[in-house]
Amino acid sequence: FMDEVSCVYGQRYYCISFQAPQRLFQESFSRFSLIRCSRHGKSQLSKIDRSNGVITNTDAMDIAILSNGPGEVVTWVKPTVRALKQQFNEKGLNLRISVLLAPCPHASGGEMKLVQSFEEVDRCLGTDSFLQWSLLGYFGKGWEWRKRGVCICLGGDQFFAMVLGRRLGYRTVIYCEDLVRFPGLADIYALPLRSLMETAPKWALKRCRVIGDLSRDAVYKSDCIHSRKWTTHFTSLRDLRNIFQSVSVVGILPGSKDVKLCVGVPHFITVAKHIKERLGKNVRFVLPLAPTVNLSKLEHYADASQNKLISRFEWESAQLMMKTPNQQSGMIGQLVLKNGLKIEIWKVFPAYKIFKECTLCITTIGTNTMELGYLGIPMVVVLPTHVLEVFRGTRGRLLGLASKLLGTVGDISVVLTSLVKLKSSAFLSWPNR
């Protein structure tokens, strides 16, 4: 473990000092954040206290965070801003955190509202202003920036994080999930695993720091690690039936994006009906509502008159029953099927405590699969292939553009692309695969 790393670039001093959660991989630091001294002359350089690794003066600083999709916002941005605010408040330093959202093919459209709900974030810039600041350097009225600051990439294209850092005159820290891109152009590359060091050339290794998995940190920081010990190894579907005998609470997680909800909501409702018929009356179903999804959207996709896929595949529909939430309970409604089955809708964020109560979860690919894996919750990961043509534009780049073509050409393009991806990809249950 490396508790503190100090780097000197010429006459500009930096300190790495961010209190991370305790349970990290062995390669991780126990402290990580980059505090940049001013690039505007020697007279404005702050003195550094080597004993605690932070700048000792009380000058105001800016943290500019670039992010994009809902998964990155929930598992990377939220724990990072919480830790930064906590540390700077303890040191009596004036810190302002700004989050800038970049376009993402997996975005749900509710990322800005979600970021604005974080009390640690002072301001947020949506994707509608992305081209303005990336191409023209215009952030909008009232968006001034301080002389001292750091640009952190927690999602989105790493190139635009470096563009942002250059425009603001800040040093850049990039969190690399799977690959070190543009080696040498950023000041610090924060890596979740030591094995990612191999993706960077040797001359750029001095800028790489292994800090651990931020997503894992977010789960462990919640103190909701599952205590159940699973000692039986299930090698077949026949053996898997044994686990269903002890199922009492089933979590339903259909996703957060429209392309997933239109298929996942009615399909998972139908699955819940069959589970209820097989296991009897003692099974309880809960649906933790994603932070970017509202009840009206859930009701829309569960209604047969509005979601044509229900009649096409003879899936079950459901009606929404609203409930007034109270401080003791986060349940805000129920989805009621024709046979009387009720699926509880809970609005708790993060939903780790709800996950912990589940003995089994029915989910699709996304951040949920990673969180459930870290929590130790058994899950069945469903990848619906009924209507592959609805997943338009989710590939990005040229394949994403081709899939957005109208008519039969677009349908054929997205179906062929998805089929090839399904056959060639591995670890499909993990996010971003």
Sequence and secondary structure as in RCSB ss.txt:
>XXXX:A:sequence
FMDEVSCVYGQRYYCISFQAPQRLFQESFSRFSLIRCSRHGKSQLSKIDRSNGVITNTDAMDIAILSNGPGEVVT
WVKPTVRALKQQFNEKGLNLRISVLLAPCPHASGGEMKLVQSFEEVDRCLGTDSFLQWSLLGYFGKGWEWRKRGV
CICLGGDQFFAMVLGRRLGYRTVIYCEDLVRFPGLADIYALPLRSLMETAPKWALKRCRVIGDLSRDAVYKSDCI
HSRKWTTHFTSLRDLRNIFQSVSVVGILPGSKDVKLCVGVPHFITVAKHIKERLGKNVRFVLPLAPTVNLSKLEH
YADASQNKLISRFEWESAQLMMKTPNQQSGMIGQLVLKNGLKIEIWKVFPAYKIFKECTLCITTIGTNTMELGYL
GIPMVVVLPTHVLEVFRGTRGRLLGLASKLLGTVGDISVVLTSLVKLKSSAFLSWPNR
>XXXX:A:secstr
  S EEEEETTEEEEE  B  S   TT  SB  EEE  SS GGG   EETTTTEE S   EEEEEEE SHHHIII
IIHHHHHHHHHHHHHHT  EEEEEEE   TT  S HHHHHHT TT  EEE GGGHHIIIII    TT    SSEE
EEE SS HHHHHHHHHHHT EEEEE SS   STTTSSEEEESSGGGGGGS GGGGGGEEE   HHHHHHHHTT  
          SHHHHHHHHTT  EEEEE  SSHHHHHHHHHHHHHHHHHHHHHH TT EEEEE  TT  HHHHHH
HH TTT HHHHHHT   EEEEE    SS  EEEEEEETTS EEEEE  SS HHHHHH SEEEE SSHHHHHHHHH
T  EEE    TTGGG TT S HHHHHHHT SHHHHHHHHHHHHHHHHHH   TTSTT 
